[in-house]
């Protein structure tokens, strides 16, 4: 038999139908054997090597010339020779061995792991004359498998291999820990025994997708432990090739701690948001309480100011005389009137903060208001401060009182000026803001929708957080005594919130201040400003008409009666609503006008007017108040048909308002 014609399939010499192997066939088989990457070796039953291919030279590092005719024992370690003799004996009896793993020696003495396939070698008569084996280096594969096994066992997640039938064929150490099973208890069990919820019905189809279960936003999958308890998991499904064929690999991660951490984080966020909401609510309630107090103070103070202003005016009118002493008294009275007028300005700011001031809103273009007031602002802040405007090209209209918006701009500009004593930059910008539900939840009283924004920024000294938190409170100021009233930002707050808007202040020490005002956009068409009461004229004198005056403040009631009587009116005076109704019933003539305070003990001015109209619907009514909330509509405007003269008023304003109301029926006729 020629060397080199031993085949891997069984070691038999290929036999032609005629009973022999032709030369061409032998050459082909020899070529196949010699070119194989595996080591293919044949030997006699007494272990003498008959053939040695190129793959054997590479694996064992022996050339063929050194091994042909030599004993194969040189390749077998001492501790494996007994096993090797048993294998030769079995194969010599006709047995075949597949995938047998053992160790062999290279020429340099290195021990390598090999995988052997061993089969009998026969002659043409079928008699076993030797052994043929195919060897493949298993060392690198063994090392790779060991590395893979180490990674598998060290993985922090449970790794489960599943066959086509859905049964577990592989499980790592973490699987045992996570589920409470021993490894042998898992092998052969259906994978649904471990996963109670969330596993796809056909995981085999998903093996090559790297699919993550559950999908983002879905409920977590549930795994089941040996004790039947369940826990949330996240799984990745992929494919894995093994010696026994492809399997589905499930990487299972316990997400109990993650979900608990997320729930805790959400709880903390909710608590923080609740605290912010409560803080805003407390701040709003505090400002509302301060507003009510300010409104009440303004009401009483306006009564006093009306008396001071008018009696001071009476003194001035009575001292128009060349007598030096009387002239000096007149000048003193003028100082009293000036001081009272400054007090009037303060009460108006208080009422604006308290949202109790009467407003006369109309549809406005904020850009136009800013352009109109820009020159006045430049004069107010001084030449040492640069004023820049950046107005949006398209700005939705808003509904507001133009005078109040100008006051907002002036107050913010003056505040900025005081924060930049050595100069700086003041910027006024406009823009459009879309407020969604989340934004509105973060700002008390702000509804979702479209808003026009005014943003006023300065490069001044800035404010600390403590100052920012109290900036909108009335009379709170960081300026020295006599330099400010603390009503500037309080007035801004009142005006903006009364217009259903929102004002936000951001400031840090040394970084300046930015105030953002949001006013709701309107779809209403533009409208002109409401008509105001005419100024007093000589024709404002009375014609003997009877006026019923209801005022609970004695000094102010006496003042009104004096002014009206001196102007030629007949006056009936009452100190409350009930007394006014009694006077009206007892009076035998016509009552031409009811002049009533809005807020009085017992019966309010509005109710008094309604009861009087029940007796005589034709009687016109003129309200007077420095705190008109009881007769204002929801947005702070006057109800239709209601006329109001605001305290403190002077003689001229009162007579003009009375004459206007008395002349209305005649004008209507």
C-alpha positions as CSV (number, residue, x, y, z in Angstrom):
1,X,0.0,0.0,0.0
2,X,1.4,3.4,-1.0
3,X,1.8,6.1,1.7
4,X,-0.3,9.2,1.5
5,X,-3.5,7.7,0.2
6,X,-5.2,7.3,3.6
7,X,-8.6,9.2,3.6
8,X,-10.2,11.1,6.5
9,X,-13.5,9.4,6.0
10,X,-12.5,6.1,7.3
11,X,-9.0,5.3,6.3
12,X,-10.0,2.8,3.6
13,X,-8.3,2.8,0.2
14,X,-10.9,3.8,-2.4
15,X,-11.9,0.8,-4.4
16,X,-13.1,0.9,-7.9
17,X,-16.0,-1.4,-9.1
18,X,-13.3,-3.6,-10.7
19,X,-11.8,-4.2,-7.3
20,X,-8.8,-1.9,-7.5
21,X,-7.9,1.8,-7.3
22,X,-6.8,3.5,-10.5
23,X,-3.8,5.7,-10.7
24,X,-5.8,8.9,-11.3
25,X,-8.0,8.2,-8.3
26,X,-5.1,7.5,-6.0
27,X,-3.4,10.7,-7.1
28,X,-6.5,12.7,-6.4
29,X,-6.9,11.2,-2.9
30,X,-3.3,11.9,-2.1
31,X,-3.7,15.5,-3.2
32,X,-6.7,16.0,-1.0
33,X,-5.0,14.5,2.0
34,X,-1.8,16.4,1.6
35,X,-3.6,19.8,1.1
36,X,-5.9,19.4,4.2
37,X,-5.4,21.9,7.0
38,X,-6.1,19.1,9.6
39,X,-3.3,16.7,10.5
40,X,-4.0,13.4,8.8
41,X,-1.8,10.5,10.0
42,X,-1.9,6.7,9.5
43,X,0.0,4.0,11.4
44,X,0.2,0.3,11.9
45,X,-1.5,-1.5,14.8
46,X,1.9,-1.5,16.6
47,X,2.0,2.3,16.3
48,X,4.5,2.7,13.4
49,X,3.7,5.8,11.3
50,X,2.8,5.1,7.7
51,X,1.8,8.6,6.4
52,X,2.2,12.2,7.4
53,X,0.5,15.1,5.6
54,X,1.4,18.8,5.5
55,X,-1.3,19.6,8.2
56,X,0.6,17.2,10.5
57,X,3.8,18.9,9.8
58,X,2.2,22.2,10.8
59,X,0.5,20.9,13.9
60,X,3.3,18.8,15.4
61,X,6.3,20.7,13.8
62,X,7.9,17.5,12.6
63,X,8.7,17.1,8.9
64,X,7.4,13.9,7.2
65,X,10.9,12.6,6.7
66,X,11.4,12.4,10.4
67,X,8.1,10.7,11.2
68,X,7.5,8.1,8.5
69,X,8.4,4.7,10.0
70,X,8.8,6.2,13.5
71,X,6.7,5.2,16.6
72,X,3.8,7.4,17.3
73,X,4.6,7.3,21.0
74,X,6.8,10.4,20.5
75,X,3.6,12.4,20.1
76,X,1.8,11.1,23.2
77,X,2.5,12.5,26.7
78,X,3.4,9.9,29.4
79,X,0.1,10.4,31.2
80,X,-1.9,9.7,28.0
81,X,-0.2,6.6,26.6
82,X,-2.4,4.2,28.5
83,X,-5.5,5.9,27.0
84,X,-3.9,5.9,23.6
85,X,-3.2,2.1,23.7
86,X,-6.9,1.5,24.6
87,X,-8.0,3.6,21.6
88,X,-5.7,1.6,19.2
89,X,-7.1,-1.6,20.6
90,X,-10.7,-0.5,20.1
91,X,-10.1,0.7,16.6
92,X,-8.2,-2.4,15.8
93,X,-11.5,-4.2,16.5
94,X,-13.4,-2.0,14.1
95,X,-14.6,0.8,16.4
96,X,-14.6,4.5,15.3
97,X,-14.1,7.5,17.6
98,X,-15.4,11.0,16.7
99,X,-14.4,14.3,18.4
100,X,-12.2,12.7,21.0
101,X,-10.3,15.4,22.9
102,X,-6.8,14.6,24.2
103,X,-3.3,16.0,24.5
104,X,-0.3,15.7,22.2
105,X,3.3,16.7,22.1
106,X,4.9,19.1,19.6
107,X,8.6,18.7,18.6
108,X,9.6,21.4,21.0
109,X,7.9,19.6,23.9
110,X,4.9,21.9,24.0
111,X,1.7,20.1,25.1
112,X,-1.3,21.0,22.9
113,X,-4.9,20.0,23.0
114,X,-6.3,18.3,20.0
115,X,-9.6,16.9,18.8
116,X,-9.2,13.5,17.2
117,X,-11.4,11.5,14.8
118,X,-10.0,7.9,14.8
119,X,-11.0,5.1,12.4
120,X,-9.6,1.7,11.2
121,X,-7.3,1.3,8.2
122,X,-8.1,-1.7,6.0
123,X,-6.5,-3.4,3.1
124,X,-8.3,-4.3,-0.2
125,X,-9.6,-7.5,1.4
126,X,-11.2,-5.6,4.3
127,X,-8.7,-6.8,6.9
128,X,-7.7,-4.1,9.5
129,X,-4.1,-3.3,9.1
130,X,-3.7,-0.1,11.0
131,X,-5.3,3.1,12.3
132,X,-6.0,6.5,10.6
133,X,-6.6,9.7,12.6
134,X,-7.5,13.3,11.9
135,X,-6.3,15.8,14.4
136,X,-7.3,19.5,14.8
137,X,-5.6,21.9,17.2
138,X,-8.1,22.5,20.0
139,X,-5.9,24.6,22.2
140,X,-6.9,28.1,20.9
141,X,-10.5,27.0,20.7
142,X,-10.3,25.7,24.2
143,X,-8.8,29.0,25.4
144,X,-11.5,30.9,23.6
145,X,-14.1,28.7,25.1
146,X,-12.6,29.2,28.5
147,X,-12.6,33.0,28.0
148,X,-16.2,32.8,26.8
149,X,-17.1,30.7,29.8
150,X,-15.4,33.1,32.2
151,X,-17.2,36.1,30.6
152,X,-20.4,34.2,30.8
153,X,-20.0,33.3,34.4
154,X,-18.8,36.8,35.4
155,X,-21.7,38.6,33.6
156,X,-23.9,40.7,36.0
157,X,-27.0,39.7,34.1
158,X,-28.6,36.3,33.8
159,X,-27.7,34.7,30.4
160,X,-30.0,31.8,29.2
161,X,-29.6,29.8,26.0
162,X,-32.8,28.4,24.5
163,X,-33.1,25.8,21.8
164,X,-35.6,25.8,19.0
165,X,-38.1,24.0,21.2
166,X,-38.0,26.8,23.7
167,X,-36.1,24.7,26.3
168,X,-33.2,26.0,28.4
169,X,-29.8,24.5,27.3
170,X,-27.5,27.1,28.9
171,X,-27.5,29.1,32.1
172,X,-24.8,31.1,33.8
173,X,-24.1,31.6,37.5
174,X,-26.1,34.8,37.7
175,X,-29.1,32.9,36.4
176,X,-28.8,30.6,39.4
177,X,-28.5,33.6,41.8
178,X,-31.3,35.6,40.2
179,X,-33.9,32.8,40.0
180,X,-32.9,30.6,42.9
181,X,-32.4,27.4,40.9
182,X,-29.4,25.1,40.6
183,X,-28.0,24.8,37.1
184,X,-29.2,21.2,36.6
185,X,-32.7,22.3,37.6
186,X,-32.8,24.8,34.8
187,X,-31.5,22.6,31.9
188,X,-34.4,21.2,29.8
189,X,-37.0,23.5,31.4
190,X,-39.2,25.7,29.2
191,X,-37.9,29.3,29.2
192,X,-41.5,30.5,30.0
193,X,-40.9,28.8,33.3
194,X,-38.6,31.7,34.1
195,X,-40.3,34.6,32.2
196,X,-43.9,35.1,33.4
197,X,-44.8,38.1,31.2
198,X,-43.3,40.0,28.2
199,X,-41.5,37.3,26.3
200,X,-42.5,37.1,22.5
201,X,-44.4,33.9,21.6
202,X,-41.8,33.0,18.9
203,X,-38.4,34.0,20.3
204,X,-36.7,31.9,17.6
205,X,-37.8,34.4,15.0
206,X,-36.4,37.3,17.1
207,X,-33.0,35.7,17.8
208,X,-31.1,37.7,15.1
209,X,-32.7,41.1,15.8
210,X,-31.0,42.1,19.1
211,X,-34.5,42.9,20.2
212,X,-35.0,44.6,23.6
213,X,-38.0,43.6,25.7
214,X,-40.0,45.5,26.7
215,X,-40.1,48.3,24.1
216,X,-39.5,51.8,25.4
217,X,-42.4,53.2,27.3
218,X,-44.1,49.7,27.7
219,X,-44.7,48.0,31.0
220,X,-41.7,46.0,32.2
221,X,-41.5,42.2,31.6
222,X,-41.9,40.0,34.7
223,X,-39.6,37.1,35.6
224,X,-40.5,34.3,38.1
225,X,-38.2,33.0,40.8
226,X,-38.2,29.4,42.2
227,X,-40.3,30.6,45.1
228,X,-42.9,31.9,42.6
229,X,-42.2,35.6,43.4
230,X,-42.0,37.9,40.4
231,X,-39.8,40.8,39.6
232,X,-39.5,43.3,36.7
233,X,-36.8,42.6,34.1
234,X,-35.4,43.9,30.9
235,X,-34.4,41.4,28.2
236,X,-32.3,41.4,25.1
237,X,-32.9,38.6,22.6
238,X,-30.1,37.6,20.2
239,X,-28.6,34.6,18.5
240,X,-25.6,32.4,19.6
241,X,-23.8,29.8,17.6
242,X,-22.6,26.7,19.6
243,X,-21.1,23.4,18.7
244,X,-24.5,21.9,18.9
245,X,-26.0,24.5,16.6
246,X,-27.7,27.9,17.0
247,X,-29.5,28.8,20.1
248,X,-31.5,31.9,21.3
249,X,-29.6,33.9,23.9
250,X,-31.6,35.8,26.5
251,X,-29.8,38.4,28.5
252,X,-32.1,39.1,31.5
253,X,-31.5,42.1,33.8
254,X,-33.3,42.7,37.1
255,X,-34.5,46.3,37.0
256,X,-36.2,46.4,40.4
257,X,-33.6,48.8,41.8
258,X,-33.7,51.0,38.7
259,X,-37.5,51.2,38.8
260,X,-37.3,51.9,42.6
261,X,-34.7,54.6,41.9
262,X,-36.9,56.1,39.2
263,X,-39.9,56.0,41.4
264,X,-37.9,57.7,44.2
265,X,-36.6,60.3,41.8
266,X,-40.1,61.0,40.5
267,X,-41.3,61.2,44.1
268,X,-38.6,63.7,44.9
269,X,-39.3,65.7,41.8
270,X,-43.0,65.7,42.6
271,X,-42.3,66.8,46.2
272,X,-39.9,69.5,44.9
273,X,-42.6,70.7,42.4
274,X,-45.2,70.6,45.1
275,X,-42.9,72.7,47.3
276,X,-42.4,75.2,44.4
277,X,-46.1,75.3,43.8
278,X,-46.8,75.8,47.5
279,X,-44.2,78.5,47.7
280,X,-45.7,80.3,44.7
281,X,-49.2,79.9,46.2
282,X,-48.0,81.3,49.6
283,X,-46.3,84.1,47.8
284,X,-49.4,84.9,45.8
285,X,-51.5,84.6,49.0
286,X,-49.1,87.0,50.8
287,X,-49.3,89.5,47.9
288,X,-53.1,89.1,47.8
289,X,-53.3,89.8,51.6
290,X,-51.0,92.8,51.2
291,X,-53.1,93.9,48.3
292,X,-56.3,93.8,50.3
293,X,-54.5,95.7,53.1
294,X,-53.2,98.3,50.6
295,X,-56.6,98.7,49.0
296,X,-58.2,99.3,52.4
297,X,-55.5,101.8,53.4
298,X,-55.8,103.6,50.1
299,X,-59.6,103.8,50.5
300,X,-59.4,105.5,53.9
301,X,-56.4,107.6,53.0
302,X,-58.2,108.8,49.8
303,X,-61.0,110.1,52.0
304,X,-58.5,112.1,54.1
305,X,-56.7,113.3,51.0
306,X,-59.9,114.5,49.5
307,X,-60.6,116.6,52.6
308,X,-57.1,118.0,52.8
309,X,-56.9,118.8,49.0
310,X,-60.2,120.6,49.0
311,X,-60.0,122.5,52.2
312,X,-56.5,123.5,51.2
313,X,-58.0,124.8,47.9
314,X,-60.7,126.7,49.9
315,X,-57.9,128.4,51.9
316,X,-56.0,129.3,48.7
317,X,-59.2,130.7,47.1
318,X,-60.0,132.8,50.2
319,X,-56.5,134.4,50.3
320,X,-56.5,136.1,47.0
321,X,-55.8,139.4,48.7
322,X,-52.9,141.9,48.7
323,X,-52.6,141.5,52.5
324,X,-49.1,140.0,53.0
325,X,-50.3,137.9,55.9
326,X,-53.1,136.3,53.8
327,X,-50.7,135.8,50.9
328,X,-48.4,133.9,53.2
329,X,-51.3,131.7,54.4
330,X,-52.1,131.0,50.8
331,X,-48.6,129.9,50.0
332,X,-48.6,127.6,53.0
333,X,-51.9,126.1,51.8
334,X,-50.4,125.5,48.4
335,X,-47.7,123.4,50.0
336,X,-50.3,121.5,51.8
337,X,-52.1,120.8,48.5
338,X,-48.9,119.8,46.8
339,X,-48.1,117.3,49.6
340,X,-51.7,115.9,49.3
341,X,-51.2,115.5,45.6
342,X,-48.0,113.5,46.2
343,X,-50.1,111.3,48.6
344,X,-52.6,110.9,45.8
345,X,-49.9,109.4,43.6
346,X,-49.0,107.0,46.3
347,X,-52.5,105.8,46.7
348,X,-52.8,105.2,43.0
349,X,-49.7,103.0,43.1
350,X,-51.2,101.1,46.0
351,X,-54.4,100.6,44.2
352,X,-52.5,99.4,41.1
353,X,-50.6,96.9,43.1
354,X,-53.8,95.7,44.8
355,X,-55.6,95.5,41.4
356,X,-58.3,97.7,42.8
357,X,-57.8,100.7,40.4
358,X,-60.2,101.3,37.6
359,X,-58.7,100.6,34.3
360,X,-59.8,101.6,30.8
361,X,-58.4,98.8,28.5
362,X,-58.3,98.8,24.7
363,X,-56.6,96.7,22.0
364,X,-52.9,97.8,21.9
365,X,-49.8,97.2,19.9
366,X,-47.1,97.0,22.5
367,X,-44.4,98.0,20.0
368,X,-46.2,101.3,19.4
369,X,-46.6,102.0,23.1
370,X,-42.8,101.4,23.6
371,X,-42.0,103.8,20.6
372,X,-44.3,106.4,22.0
373,X,-42.8,106.3,25.5
374,X,-39.2,105.9,24.4
375,X,-38.2,109.6,24.5
376,X,-39.7,110.0,28.0
377,X,-37.7,107.0,29.2
378,X,-34.5,108.4,27.8
379,X,-35.1,111.6,29.8
380,X,-36.0,109.6,32.9
381,X,-32.9,107.4,33.0
382,X,-30.3,110.0,32.0
383,X,-27.6,110.3,29.5
384,X,-25.2,108.0,31.4
385,X,-27.4,105.0,30.5
386,X,-27.7,103.7,27.0
387,X,-31.2,102.7,26.0
388,X,-31.7,100.1,23.2
389,X,-34.9,98.6,21.9
390,X,-35.2,95.3,20.0
391,X,-38.8,95.1,18.8
392,X,-40.3,92.0,17.2
393,X,-41.4,92.7,13.6
394,X,-44.7,90.9,14.2
395,X,-46.3,91.1,17.6
396,X,-49.9,90.0,18.5
397,X,-52.1,92.8,20.0
398,X,-53.1,92.7,23.6
399,X,-55.9,94.2,25.6
400,X,-54.6,96.6,28.3
401,X,-54.8,100.2,29.6
402,X,-52.1,102.1,27.6
403,X,-51.5,104.5,30.5
404,X,-50.8,101.5,32.8
405,X,-48.4,99.9,30.3
406,X,-46.5,103.2,30.1
407,X,-46.4,103.2,33.9
408,X,-45.0,99.6,33.9
409,X,-42.2,100.7,31.5
410,X,-41.4,103.9,33.4
411,X,-41.3,102.0,36.7
412,X,-39.0,99.3,35.3
413,X,-36.7,101.9,33.7
414,X,-36.4,104.0,36.9
415,X,-35.6,100.8,38.9
416,X,-32.9,99.9,36.3
417,X,-31.6,103.5,36.4
418,X,-31.2,103.3,40.2
419,X,-29.3,100.0,39.8
420,X,-26.8,101.6,37.4
421,X,-25.6,104.8,39.3
422,X,-22.3,104.9,37.3
423,X,-23.9,104.1,33.9
424,X,-24.8,101.0,32.0
425,X,-27.2,99.6,29.3
426,X,-31.0,99.2,29.4
427,X,-32.6,97.0,26.8
428,X,-36.3,96.7,26.0
429,X,-37.2,93.7,23.8
430,X,-40.5,92.4,22.6
431,X,-41.4,88.9,21.3
432,X,-44.0,86.2,21.1
433,X,-44.3,83.3,23.5
434,X,-46.4,80.2,23.3
435,X,-47.3,78.9,26.8
436,X,-48.1,75.3,27.1
437,X,-49.7,73.4,29.9
438,X,-46.4,72.6,31.6
439,X,-45.3,76.2,31.4
440,X,-48.6,77.4,32.9
441,X,-48.4,75.0,35.7
442,X,-45.1,76.6,36.6
443,X,-46.5,80.1,36.8
444,X,-49.5,80.8,39.0
445,X,-52.5,82.2,37.2
446,X,-51.0,81.9,33.7
447,X,-53.2,80.1,31.3
448,X,-51.9,78.2,28.2
449,X,-52.0,80.2,25.0
450,X,-50.2,82.9,23.0
451,X,-48.6,85.9,24.7
452,X,-46.8,89.1,23.8
453,X,-43.7,89.5,25.9
454,X,-41.9,92.7,27.0
455,X,-38.4,92.0,28.4
456,X,-36.5,94.8,30.2
457,X,-32.9,94.0,31.0
458,X,-30.2,96.1,32.7
459,X,-26.5,95.7,33.4
460,X,-26.8,97.0,37.0
461,X,-25.8,95.7,40.4
462,X,-28.4,92.9,40.4
463,X,-30.2,91.4,43.4
464,X,-29.7,88.6,45.8
465,X,-32.3,85.7,46.0
466,X,-33.7,87.1,49.2
467,X,-34.4,90.5,47.6
468,X,-35.8,88.8,44.4
469,X,-38.3,86.8,46.6
470,X,-39.6,90.1,48.1
471,X,-39.2,92.4,45.2
472,X,-42.9,92.7,44.4
473,X,-44.1,93.4,48.0
474,X,-45.3,97.0,48.5
475,X,-43.1,99.3,50.5
476,X,-40.2,96.8,50.4
477,X,-37.1,98.6,49.2
478,X,-33.3,98.3,49.5
479,X,-32.8,102.0,48.9
480,X,-31.9,104.4,51.6
481,X,-34.7,106.3,53.4
482,X,-36.2,109.0,51.3
483,X,-34.9,107.5,48.0
484,X,-37.8,105.3,47.2
485,X,-41.3,104.1,48.3
486,X,-40.9,100.4,47.4
487,X,-44.0,100.6,45.2
488,X,-42.4,100.5,41.7
489,X,-42.3,96.8,41.2
490,X,-45.4,96.3,43.3
491,X,-47.3,98.5,40.9
492,X,-45.9,96.6,37.9
493,X,-47.1,93.3,39.5
494,X,-50.6,94.7,40.1
495,X,-51.0,96.1,36.6
496,X,-49.7,93.0,34.8
497,X,-51.7,90.5,36.9
498,X,-54.9,92.6,36.5
499,X,-54.4,92.4,32.8
500,X,-54.3,88.5,33.2
501,X,-50.6,88.5,32.5
502,X,-47.5,87.3,34.3
503,X,-44.4,89.1,35.5
504,X,-41.1,87.2,36.2
505,X,-37.9,88.7,37.6
506,X,-34.5,87.1,37.2
507,X,-31.4,88.7,38.8
508,X,-28.0,87.8,40.3
509,X,-25.6,90.1,42.1
510,X,-23.2,91.7,39.7
511,X,-25.1,90.3,36.6
512,X,-27.9,92.7,36.3
513,X,-31.7,92.2,36.3
514,X,-34.2,91.0,33.7
515,X,-37.9,91.5,34.1
516,X,-40.2,89.6,31.7
517,X,-43.8,90.6,31.3
518,X,-46.3,88.3,29.5
519,X,-49.6,89.7,28.3
520,X,-52.2,87.4,26.7
521,X,-52.7,88.0,22.9
522,X,-56.2,89.0,21.8
523,X,-58.1,88.4,18.6
524,X,-60.4,91.4,19.2
525,X,-60.4,94.3,16.7
526,X,-58.9,97.6,17.8
527,X,-61.1,100.0,19.7
528,X,-60.8,103.6,20.8
529,X,-60.3,104.5,24.4
530,X,-63.5,105.0,26.5
531,X,-64.7,108.6,26.8
532,X,-63.6,110.4,29.9
533,X,-65.6,112.8,32.0
534,X,-65.3,116.4,30.7
535,X,-63.2,119.0,32.5
536,X,-65.0,121.6,34.6
537,X,-66.3,124.7,32.8
538,X,-68.2,127.7,34.0
539,X,-71.4,125.9,32.8
540,X,-70.8,123.2,35.4
541,X,-72.7,125.2,38.0
542,X,-76.0,123.9,39.4
543,X,-79.5,124.9,38.3
544,X,-81.2,124.1,41.6
545,X,-81.2,120.3,41.1
546,X,-81.6,118.1,44.2
547,X,-78.7,115.8,44.9
548,X,-78.8,112.9,47.4
549,X,-75.3,112.4,48.9
550,X,-74.5,109.2,50.7
551,X,-71.1,109.1,52.4
552,X,-70.1,107.5,55.7
553,X,-67.0,109.7,56.2
554,X,-68.3,112.9,58.0
555,X,-65.5,115.2,56.8
556,X,-65.8,114.1,53.2
557,X,-69.6,114.2,53.3
558,X,-69.5,117.8,54.7
559,X,-67.0,118.7,52.0
560,X,-69.2,117.3,49.2
561,X,-72.2,119.1,50.5
562,X,-70.3,122.4,50.8
563,X,-69.0,122.2,47.2
564,X,-72.5,121.2,45.8
565,X,-74.4,123.8,47.8
566,X,-71.9,126.5,46.8
567,X,-72.4,125.6,43.2
568,X,-76.2,126.1,43.4
569,X,-77.5,122.6,44.1
570,X,-80.0,121.4,46.7
571,X,-78.4,118.7,48.8
572,X,-79.8,115.9,50.9
573,X,-77.0,114.3,53.0
574,X,-77.0,110.8,54.6
575,X,-74.3,108.9,56.5
576,X,-75.2,105.5,55.2
577,X,-77.3,103.6,52.6
578,X,-80.3,103.0,54.8
579,X,-80.5,106.6,55.8
580,X,-80.2,107.6,52.2
581,X,-83.2,105.5,51.3
582,X,-85.3,107.0,54.1
583,X,-84.4,110.5,52.9
584,X,-85.5,109.6,49.4
585,X,-88.8,108.2,50.6
586,X,-89.5,111.2,52.8
587,X,-88.5,113.8,50.1
588,X,-91.6,115.1,48.3
589,X,-89.8,116.5,45.3
590,X,-87.7,115.1,42.5
591,X,-84.2,113.7,43.3
592,X,-82.1,114.5,40.3
593,X,-78.9,112.6,41.1
594,X,-77.6,110.1,43.6
595,X,-73.9,110.7,44.6
596,X,-72.9,107.7,46.7
597,X,-69.7,106.3,48.1
598,X,-69.1,102.7,46.9
599,X,-68.1,101.2,50.3
600,X,-70.3,102.0,53.2
601,X,-71.3,100.0,56.3
602,X,-74.6,98.1,56.0
603,X,-75.7,98.8,52.4
604,X,-73.0,99.2,49.7
605,X,-73.3,102.0,47.2
606,X,-74.3,99.6,44.4
607,X,-77.1,98.1,46.4
608,X,-78.3,101.6,47.4
609,X,-78.5,102.6,43.7
610,X,-80.4,99.4,42.8
611,X,-83.0,100.1,45.6
612,X,-83.3,103.7,44.7
613,X,-83.9,102.7,41.0
614,X,-86.7,100.4,42.2
615,X,-88.4,103.6,43.5
616,X,-87.5,105.8,40.6
617,X,-85.6,104.2,37.6
618,X,-84.9,107.6,36.1
619,X,-82.5,108.8,38.8
620,X,-78.9,108.9,37.5
621,X,-76.1,107.7,39.8
622,X,-72.5,108.9,40.3
623,X,-70.3,106.7,42.4
624,X,-67.3,108.0,44.2
625,X,-64.6,105.8,45.7
626,X,-60.9,105.3,46.1
627,X,-61.5,101.5,46.2
628,X,-63.9,100.6,43.5
629,X,-63.7,96.8,43.6
630,X,-67.3,96.1,44.5
631,X,-68.6,97.8,41.3
632,X,-65.8,96.6,39.0
633,X,-66.2,93.8,36.4
634,X,-64.0,90.7,36.6
635,X,-61.2,92.4,34.6
636,X,-61.1,95.5,36.7
637,X,-63.2,97.6,34.2
638,X,-66.4,99.4,35.1
639,X,-69.6,97.6,34.5
640,X,-71.6,99.1,31.5
641,X,-73.4,102.3,32.4
642,X,-71.5,102.8,35.6
643,X,-69.9,106.3,36.2
644,X,-67.3,106.7,38.8
645,X,-65.3,109.7,40.2
646,X,-62.1,108.5,41.9
647,X,-61.0,109.8,45.3
648,X,-59.4,112.0,46.1
649,X,-61.2,114.4,43.8
650,X,-61.1,118.2,43.8
651,X,-64.0,120.7,43.6
652,X,-63.5,121.1,39.8
653,X,-63.6,117.3,39.1
654,X,-66.7,116.8,41.3
655,X,-68.7,119.6,39.7
656,X,-67.7,118.4,36.2
657,X,-68.8,114.8,37.0
658,X,-72.1,115.9,38.5
659,X,-72.9,118.1,35.6
660,X,-72.0,115.4,33.1
661,X,-74.4,112.9,34.8
662,X,-77.2,115.4,35.1
663,X,-77.0,116.4,31.5
664,X,-77.0,112.8,30.2
665,X,-80.8,112.3,30.0
666,X,-81.2,115.7,28.3
667,X,-78.5,114.7,25.8
668,X,-80.2,111.4,25.2
669,X,-83.6,113.1,24.5
